[in-house]
Amino acid sequence: MGASGTLAADVLVDMIMPFGQFLIGTLVLVTLVVSTRKLLERGPSRMGGAMLLSGGAVIGLALVGYLVQLL
């Protein structure tokens, strides 16, 4: 009975995982769009800081996505 319970849990995780990857991809895309919009609104005088902010946001989300996949 223990083996079938483990198999059922693995099947459930396999069914949920594509949704998790889709969610992570969507969040990265939204962050990229928002960061780019803010970058364009600020103009060239604040371009360096905005690039660091948007790059940090994308890298942070990618790191969170990687850590979630490890679980």
C-alpha positions, 0 to 999 in steps of 0.5 A: 500500500505504501508504494501505491501512495508514493506513486500517486503522489508522484503522479500528482506532482507531475500533473501540477509541475507544468502549471508551476513552470507556466506561473514562473514564466508568466511572473518573469514576463510581467516583471520584465514588462513592468521594469521596461515600462518604468525604465522608459518612463524615467528617461535617459538620466536614470537609465543606469539605476533602472537597468540595475533594478530591472536586471535584479528583478529578473535575476531574483525571479529566475533564482526563485524559480530555480529554487522552487524547481529543486523542491 
